[in-house]
Amino acid sequence: MQTNPNRTILRRLAQFLALFGMALLGLFDVVQGIFNGSEVLGLIQVGLALAAAAVWLPVHRTGSTRLPKAAIVLGAASLLTTLTTGASADTSYGTASWGLAESAALLGVCYVLARHSPPGLAVTALFVVGAAVSFMPLRSGQTALYVIFGLIQALAAAAAIGLGIYLRIIEGSRQRAVDAVRAEQRAEFARDLHDFIAHHVTGIVVQAQGAKFIAEQDPKRVLQALDQIEQAGAETMTSMRRMVGVLRDPDSKPDAPLAPVAGVNDLGTLLDQFNSAGGATARMHLDGWLDGLPVEISTSAYRVVMEALTNVRQHAPEATAADIWIRRTPEWLLVRVANDGVIPARTGTPRERAGYGLVGLTERVRAVGGRITAMPGIEGGWVVDAAFPIDPRTDP
């Protein structure tokens, strides 16, 4: 899984700011301990704060069991410190800090637990750490003021837990949507693979039958026919390896209903259907010979155009034209779809259909060794670019 560089930078910046804030609070705790004759307690609190930072600072995978176990040990140590120091709190010379750095660090632990911990252990770990945060002010005394501070920290822990659960739900919903798109794409690949095999194997069989007939009429032409059969067989095996890589999943459906394979030669029909619906007019520009393309590349290029035109209808209703450029070079098939619609201002409602459609389309393009980008055009509108590598031997 690739990590978004911007997201990584923001996470590192947030961690740095949190550690800097904890350092200031830890310094305050130590100074308070020195002024009130509680140097040992101040050092213990700073040590617990560092231990808590070591728990929430690393990047944890969702479902990690080490995270809640470490949090339980940490929370128990904090509670034990509260029990042993709270009863003997001496307020005759003022009160020492109860551990502000430790409180902040444990709030971070609550957030990380709610965000990544497995459900079973998370409940126990959150209970222990939440209790440690709530009772911590009692280290400085058992008056009503410190009880109020304890309630405030309990509310802060609840807020941290709520934020972690909210982000976990959002991420889980997004992941399920992406998984559903990928499952749909795998089923679509299964249908295409079936028809792809039928197409190429039928061609090989016909060429073999023709070779038998030619052998009786002109034996010298048999070698040419065998070369064609060998080339078709090699192309079939290469393409199958690419496509089967996407189907290697226990949840794939080999018995999915089959559908005809549509390729770049069927784009005329697609554009006629698009234009007959009214609205934006689709225009196609061809450069190069399109016959003889590998089937998986031809069908993937067709899907790129189809998805781009679908998004024009859904997200650019004010567009007046959609231009499709199909260009073939000796080594590449290049596809570009651009419309002249207006890019709407960003709103709070995510464009889930377009985003997840692009996820599935990207997976399809990459499966055949290609690459794809989708972004606003320099002069407005939206531009989808895709490039598919072609074996030069297949170029006429």
Buried (B, 14 or more C-beta within 10 A) or exposed (E): EEEEEEEEEEEEEEBEEBBEEBBEBBEBBBEBBEBBEBEEBBBBBBBBBBBBBEBBBEEBEEEBEEBBBBBBBBBBBBBEBBEEBBEEBEEEEEBBBBBBBBBBBBBBBBBBBBBBBBEEBBEBBBEBBBBBBBBBBBBBBEBEEBBEBBEEBBEBBBEBBEBBBEEBEEEEEBEEBBEEBBBEBBBBBBBBBBBBBEEBEEBBEEBEEBBEEBEEEEEEEBEEBEEBBEBBBEBBEEBBEBBEEBBEEEEBEEEBEEEEBBBBEBBEEBBEEBBEEEBBEBEBEEEBEBEEBBBBBBBBBBBBBBBBBBBBBEBBEEBEBBBBBBBBEEEBBBBBBBBBBEEEEEEEEEBEEBBBBBBBBBBBBBBBBBEBEBEEBEEBBBBBBBBBBBBEEEBE
